Amino acid sequence: MTDPMLDLLDEAVTILRTRLADSLSGEQRYLALLTANAVATAGREARIRERLEEVRKRIDVPIADIRNGRHDGDGALYDRLREHVILRAWIADPATLSDEERAIVSGP
């Protein structure tokens, strides 16, 4: 998605949260805020989709092997898994991340 398209999503979220939701009450307010959150989440995922996919590709071991302890002590794999989890957490709710984790999302 291009930056202008992402900017449009951001603007839609702002309008839904500040102008529309504020003028509503009850279920309509809830639905406006729910929609704003969904659009914001989609926008965050679109922003880092390529990076997320690149990190996923670097996790090149079967999940069953991880579950069975075959990669215990593999620091490089741990770092890749941690980066993936931090990116997914940022997509879901950026406010839950620590400053250190936000720096990972921002990248070098």
HELIX and SHEET records of a PDB file:
HELIX    1   1 ASP A    3  THR A   14  1                                  12    
HELIX    2   2 ILE A   15  LEU A   20  3                                   6    
HELIX    3   3 ALA A   21  SER A   23  5                                   3    
HELIX    4   4 GLY A   26  ARG A   58  1                                  33    
HELIX    5   5 ILE A   63  ARG A   67  1                                   5    
HELIX    6   6 GLY A   75  ALA A   92  1                                  18    
HELIX    7   7 PRO A   94  THR A   96  5                                   3    
HELIX    8   8 ASP A   99  SER A  106  1                                   8    
END                                                                             
